[in-house]
Amino acid sequence: MVRGLLCVALLFITVTARAETWPDTDWVKGPPLSGPAVEALETYAFPARDDATRQGIRTDALLVIRDGQVIYERYAAPTTASTPHLTWSISKSLMATVLGVAYGDNRFKLSDPVARFYPPMKQHPTVTMADLLHWASGLDWQEDYEYAPLKSSVVAMLYTRGRSDMAEFAANSDSFSAPGQAFRYSSGDSNLLSAALKGMLGHKAYMSYPWDVLFQPLGIRNATWETDADETFVASSYAYLTARDLARVGLLMARDGRWHQQQLLPKEWVAFNRQPFAHYNTGQDEAVPGGHWWLNQGTPKPWPDAPADTFAALGHWGQALFIMPAEHVVIVRYGDDRDGTYRHNELLKRVLAAVQP
């Protein structure tokens, strides 16, 4: 009898320990991190820096969630917990998440030609939605930033010739390969996805769609997403969220698209996001592309000190949302790193050391 009661008690403790915690209006706070490993993390993430020269690491926000609870949070002025931060290319993964809801509502198939939803792509009739999500449209695109601005497709799209209608600018690109056969990272592909979504929904529904189907269900109350002059969301670059709100997207993805009891994203969509693009060659970019997310796969792993199931949304100058499903950890890091000294793997290694029990 006593042995039976002990078994029941142990089962209850195990179930209780694994009970899910979800943020409501705000996040639940768990036991805060402390000790030498946390000091080592902060030494790396928040060093003294001369902002006048923009040299060295500058972290604006670092937030660590474990089991749905905030266990570490720090900001550097002027960023605060309530500051929507420019996410840069994290916006691409946000668009993929919004598209996941549309996919679950049967608004498109991965095999659908993009031209079905966005007529300017009729000049590239065989490019599919999956091709765009893999950054494998075959369109000839140069994703250089400040290092080669005169040859940069993305600089021209965002700031000069293409800024009034960014998707049309991308659609007018020449081809360099057959669609689906070669990876070439492209902000143009991401903005074509945004235009395709508008074609699926119609303009009126599209303008509130990210809020209606993603931000509001997740409890995100302070999101901004800029559009171009054609009122198409700049999916490549211009979404702004607080660190706490971006972590909600991370928790959604960590739990296979489920939010509380609602399957907001189909599990098969999250699985697609986390499936490596078959024609990617190791070393082409910082990490392995999935469906508009980045994966810690390949040999060698992009982030060798992180678990193999780690995946991420990444943005220019050190923006990052990392998801570690097996560790039940979500990390948001905002920054402004311009001299190349910051490394994602070093941050991840130190976070993992700090969260070890």
C-alpha positions as CSV (number, residue, x, y, z in Angstrom):
1,M,0.0,0.0,0.0
2,V,2.8,2.4,1.0
3,R,4.7,1.5,-2.1
4,G,1.6,2.2,-4.3
5,L,1.1,5.6,-2.7
6,L,4.8,6.4,-3.3
7,C,4.4,5.5,-7.0
8,V,1.3,7.8,-7.3
9,A,3.1,10.6,-5.5
10,L,6.1,10.3,-7.8
11,L,3.8,10.3,-10.9
12,F,2.1,13.4,-9.6
13,I,5.4,15.2,-9.1
14,T,6.6,14.2,-12.6
15,V,3.4,15.4,-14.2
16,T,3.4,18.6,-12.1
17,A,7.1,19.3,-13.1
18,R,6.2,18.9,-16.8
19,A,3.0,21.0,-16.6
20,E,3.1,23.7,-19.3
21,T,3.4,27.4,-18.4
22,W,2.1,30.0,-20.8
23,P,2.3,33.7,-20.7
24,D,-1.0,35.6,-20.2
25,T,-0.9,39.4,-20.2
26,D,2.7,39.0,-19.0
27,W,5.2,36.3,-18.6
28,V,5.5,34.2,-15.5
29,K,8.9,34.6,-13.8
30,G,10.8,31.5,-12.9
31,P,13.8,31.2,-10.5
32,P,16.3,33.7,-11.8
33,L,19.7,32.7,-13.0
34,S,22.7,33.5,-10.8
35,G,26.3,32.4,-10.3
36,P,29.6,32.6,-12.1
37,A,28.2,31.3,-15.4
38,V,25.7,34.2,-15.5
39,E,28.6,36.6,-14.8
40,A,30.4,35.0,-17.7
41,L,27.4,35.4,-19.9
42,E,27.0,39.1,-19.0
43,T,30.7,39.7,-19.5
44,Y,30.3,38.6,-23.1
45,A,26.9,40.0,-23.9
46,F,27.1,43.4,-22.1
47,P,30.7,44.5,-22.2
48,A,31.8,48.1,-21.8
49,R,31.7,49.7,-25.2
50,D,32.5,53.0,-26.9
51,D,29.3,53.7,-28.9
52,A,31.0,56.6,-30.6
53,T,33.2,54.2,-32.6
54,R,30.6,51.4,-32.8
55,Q,33.3,48.9,-32.0
56,G,32.6,45.7,-30.1
57,I,29.5,43.9,-29.0
58,R,26.4,45.9,-28.2
59,T,23.5,43.9,-26.8
60,D,20.3,45.9,-26.5
61,A,18.2,43.0,-25.0
62,L,18.8,39.5,-23.8
63,L,15.8,37.4,-22.7
64,V,15.9,33.7,-21.7
65,I,12.7,31.6,-21.4
66,R,12.7,28.1,-19.9
67,D,9.6,26.0,-19.6
68,G,7.5,29.1,-20.5
69,Q,9.0,31.2,-17.7
70,V,11.3,34.2,-17.8
71,I,14.6,33.1,-16.1
72,Y,16.9,35.9,-17.3
73,E,16.2,39.4,-18.7
74,R,18.4,42.4,-19.2
75,Y,18.3,45.5,-21.3
76,A,20.7,48.3,-22.2
77,A,19.5,51.9,-22.6
78,P,17.7,53.1,-24.6
79,T,16.0,49.7,-25.1
80,T,13.6,48.5,-22.3
81,A,11.1,45.7,-21.9
82,S,8.5,47.8,-23.6
83,T,10.6,48.9,-26.6
84,P,9.6,47.4,-30.0
85,H,13.0,46.7,-31.5
86,L,13.8,46.5,-35.2
87,T,14.1,42.8,-36.0
88,W,15.7,43.2,-39.5
89,S,15.6,39.7,-41.1
90,I,13.8,38.1,-38.2
91,S,10.9,39.6,-40.1
92,K,11.4,36.9,-42.7
93,S,10.6,34.1,-40.2
94,L,7.7,36.1,-38.9
95,M,6.2,36.2,-42.4
96,A,6.8,32.4,-42.6
97,T,4.8,32.1,-39.3
98,V,2.0,34.2,-40.6
99,L,1.9,32.1,-43.8
100,G,1.7,29.0,-41.7
101,V,-1.7,30.1,-40.5
102,A,-2.8,30.7,-44.1
103,Y,-1.5,27.3,-45.0
104,G,-3.5,25.7,-42.2
105,D,-6.6,27.5,-43.7
106,N,-5.9,25.9,-47.1
107,R,-5.2,29.2,-48.8
108,F,-2.2,27.8,-50.6
109,K,-0.1,24.7,-51.2
110,L,3.7,24.6,-51.1
111,S,3.6,23.5,-54.8
112,D,1.5,26.4,-55.9
113,P,3.1,28.8,-58.5
114,V,3.7,32.2,-56.9
115,A,2.1,33.7,-60.0
116,R,-1.2,32.3,-59.0
117,F,-1.3,34.9,-56.2
118,Y,1.0,37.6,-57.5
119,P,0.6,38.2,-61.3
120,P,4.0,40.0,-61.8
121,M,5.6,36.6,-61.2
122,K,4.1,35.3,-64.5
123,Q,7.5,36.1,-66.0
124,H,8.8,33.3,-63.7
125,P,5.9,30.9,-64.0
126,T,7.5,27.8,-62.4
127,V,8.6,29.5,-59.1
128,T,6.6,27.9,-56.3
129,M,5.8,29.0,-52.8
130,A,8.2,26.4,-51.4
131,D,11.0,27.8,-53.6
132,L,10.5,31.2,-52.1
133,L,10.4,29.8,-48.6
134,H,13.8,28.0,-49.3
135,W,15.3,31.2,-50.7
136,A,15.6,29.1,-53.9
137,S,13.6,31.1,-56.4
138,G,16.4,31.1,-58.9
139,L,16.2,34.8,-59.3
140,D,19.5,36.6,-59.7
141,W,19.8,38.5,-56.4
142,Q,22.7,40.2,-54.6
143,E,22.2,40.4,-50.8
144,D,25.2,42.6,-50.0
145,Y,24.7,45.4,-47.6
146,E,27.2,48.1,-46.6
147,Y,30.1,46.2,-48.1
148,A,29.0,46.5,-51.7
149,P,26.1,48.9,-51.9
150,L,26.4,49.8,-55.5
151,K,25.9,46.2,-56.6
152,S,23.4,45.3,-53.9
153,S,19.9,44.2,-54.9
154,V,18.6,44.6,-51.3
155,V,19.9,48.1,-50.9
156,A,18.3,49.1,-54.2
157,M,15.0,47.4,-53.1
158,L,14.8,49.0,-49.7
159,Y,16.2,52.4,-50.4
160,T,16.3,53.4,-54.0
161,R,14.8,52.0,-57.3
162,G,12.6,49.4,-55.6
163,R,11.4,51.1,-52.5
164,S,7.9,52.0,-53.8
165,D,7.0,48.4,-54.8
166,M,9.5,46.0,-53.4
167,A,7.9,42.8,-54.6
168,E,7.6,44.1,-58.2
169,F,11.3,45.0,-58.1
170,A,12.2,41.5,-57.0
171,A,9.9,39.9,-59.7
172,N,11.7,41.9,-62.4
173,S,15.0,40.2,-61.5
174,D,16.6,37.9,-64.1
175,S,17.1,34.2,-63.4
176,F,20.4,32.6,-62.5
177,S,19.1,29.0,-62.1
178,A,16.1,26.8,-62.4
179,P,13.7,27.3,-59.4
180,G,14.2,25.0,-56.4
181,Q,17.7,23.9,-57.4
182,A,20.0,26.4,-55.7
183,F,20.0,28.4,-52.5
184,R,20.7,32.1,-52.7
185,Y,19.7,34.1,-49.7
186,S,17.3,36.8,-50.9
187,S,15.2,39.5,-49.2
188,G,13.5,39.7,-52.6
189,D,12.1,36.2,-52.2
190,S,10.7,37.2,-48.7
191,N,8.9,40.2,-50.1
192,L,7.5,38.2,-52.9
193,L,6.0,35.9,-50.2
194,S,4.4,38.9,-48.6
195,A,2.9,40.0,-52.0
196,A,1.6,36.5,-52.6
197,L,-0.1,36.6,-49.2
198,K,-1.8,39.8,-50.1
199,G,-3.0,38.2,-53.4
200,M,-4.5,35.3,-51.4
201,L,-6.4,37.5,-49.0
202,G,-7.3,40.7,-50.7
203,H,-6.0,44.0,-49.6
204,K,-8.4,44.8,-46.8
205,A,-8.0,41.4,-45.0
206,Y,-4.3,41.4,-45.6
207,M,-3.6,44.7,-43.8
208,S,-4.8,43.3,-40.5
209,Y,-3.9,39.7,-41.1
210,P,-0.7,39.4,-39.0
211,W,-2.5,40.9,-36.1
212,D,-5.7,38.9,-36.5
213,V,-4.2,35.5,-36.9
214,L,-0.8,35.7,-35.1
215,F,-0.1,38.7,-32.9
216,Q,-3.5,38.9,-31.1
217,P,-3.8,35.2,-30.4
218,L,-0.3,35.2,-28.9
219,G,-1.1,38.2,-26.8
220,I,1.4,40.5,-28.7
221,R,0.1,44.0,-28.1
222,N,2.9,46.2,-29.4
223,A,4.0,45.2,-32.9
224,T,4.7,47.4,-35.9
225,W,5.2,46.1,-39.4
226,E,6.1,48.7,-42.0
227,T,4.8,48.5,-45.6
228,D,6.2,49.9,-48.8
229,A,4.3,52.5,-50.9
230,D,2.2,49.7,-52.4
231,E,1.0,48.7,-48.9
232,T,2.8,45.4,-48.9
233,F,4.5,44.4,-45.6
234,V,8.2,44.5,-45.9
235,A,8.7,40.9,-44.9
236,S,12.4,41.1,-45.4
237,S,13.2,43.7,-42.8
238,Y,10.8,46.0,-41.1
239,A,8.9,44.2,-38.3
240,Y,9.4,45.7,-34.8
241,L,8.6,43.7,-31.6
242,T,9.6,43.8,-28.0
243,A,11.9,41.0,-26.8
244,R,9.1,39.6,-24.7
245,D,6.7,39.6,-27.6
246,L,9.1,38.0,-30.0
247,A,9.7,35.3,-27.3
248,R,6.0,34.4,-27.7
249,V,6.6,33.5,-31.3
250,G,9.5,31.4,-30.1
251,L,7.4,29.5,-27.6
252,L,4.8,28.9,-30.3
253,M,7.4,27.3,-32.5
254,A,9.0,25.4,-29.6
255,R,5.7,23.8,-29.0
256,D,5.1,22.7,-32.6
257,G,2.7,25.5,-33.4
258,R,0.4,25.1,-30.5
259,W,-0.7,28.0,-28.2
260,H,-2.5,26.8,-25.1
261,Q,-5.0,24.3,-26.5
262,Q,-5.2,25.9,-30.0
263,Q,-3.1,24.4,-32.9
264,L,-2.4,27.8,-34.4
265,L,0.1,26.4,-36.9
266,P,-0.2,23.0,-38.4
267,K,2.4,20.6,-37.1
268,E,3.4,19.8,-40.7
269,W,4.1,23.5,-41.3
270,V,6.5,23.7,-38.4
271,A,8.1,20.4,-39.6
272,F,8.6,22.0,-43.0
273,N,10.2,25.1,-41.4
274,R,12.6,22.8,-39.7
275,Q,13.5,20.6,-42.7
276,P,16.8,21.5,-44.3
277,F,16.7,22.6,-47.9
278,A,17.9,19.6,-50.0
279,H,20.1,21.6,-52.3
280,Y,22.0,23.7,-49.8
281,N,25.8,23.5,-49.8
282,T,27.4,23.6,-46.4
283,G,29.1,27.0,-45.7
284,Q,26.9,29.1,-48.1
285,D,25.5,31.0,-45.1
286,E,25.8,31.2,-41.4
287,A,23.4,28.3,-40.8
288,V,21.4,25.8,-42.8
289,P,18.1,27.1,-44.4
290,G,14.8,25.5,-43.6
291,G,11.5,27.0,-44.6
292,H,12.5,30.6,-43.9
293,W,14.1,29.6,-40.6
294,W,17.7,28.7,-39.9
295,L,18.8,25.2,-38.6
296,N,21.7,24.0,-36.6
297,Q,22.4,21.1,-38.9
298,G,25.1,19.9,-41.2
299,T,28.8,19.1,-40.7
300,P,30.1,21.0,-38.9
301,K,27.1,22.4,-37.1
302,P,26.8,26.1,-37.4
303,W,26.5,26.5,-33.6
304,P,28.6,23.5,-32.3
305,D,27.9,24.2,-28.7
306,A,24.1,24.2,-29.1
307,P,21.9,21.2,-29.4
308,A,21.3,19.8,-32.9
309,D,17.6,20.6,-32.7
310,T,18.3,24.3,-32.2
311,F,16.7,26.5,-34.9
312,A,16.5,30.3,-35.2
313,A,15.2,33.5,-36.8
314,L,18.2,35.7,-37.5
315,G,18.6,39.4,-38.4
316,H,21.3,41.9,-39.4
317,W,23.7,43.2,-36.8
318,G,23.0,40.4,-34.3
319,Q,19.3,40.1,-34.0
320,A,18.3,36.5,-33.0
321,L,15.5,34.3,-31.8
322,F,16.8,30.9,-30.8
323,I,14.6,27.9,-30.0
324,M,15.9,24.8,-28.3
325,P,12.9,22.4,-28.1
326,A,14.7,19.6,-26.2
327,E,16.0,22.1,-23.6
328,H,12.6,23.9,-23.4
329,V,14.5,27.1,-23.9
330,V,13.8,30.2,-26.0
331,I,16.3,33.0,-26.3
332,V,15.8,36.5,-27.7
333,R,18.8,38.7,-28.4
334,Y,18.7,42.2,-29.8
335,G,21.8,44.2,-30.6
336,D,23.7,46.5,-32.9
337,D,27.0,44.7,-33.7
338,R,28.9,46.3,-36.6
339,D,32.5,45.2,-36.3
340,G,32.0,41.4,-36.6
341,T,33.2,40.4,-33.2
342,Y,29.9,39.0,-31.9
343,R,29.3,35.3,-32.4
344,H,26.0,33.5,-31.9
345,N,27.6,30.3,-30.8
346,E,29.5,32.0,-28.1
347,L,26.3,33.5,-26.7
348,L,24.5,30.2,-26.9
349,K,27.4,28.3,-25.2
350,R,27.3,30.8,-22.3
351,V,23.5,30.8,-22.0
352,L,23.4,27.0,-21.8
353,A,26.1,27.0,-19.2
354,A,24.0,29.5,-17.1
355,V,20.8,27.5,-17.4
356,Q,22.3,24.2,-16.3
357,P,20.8,23.1,-13.0
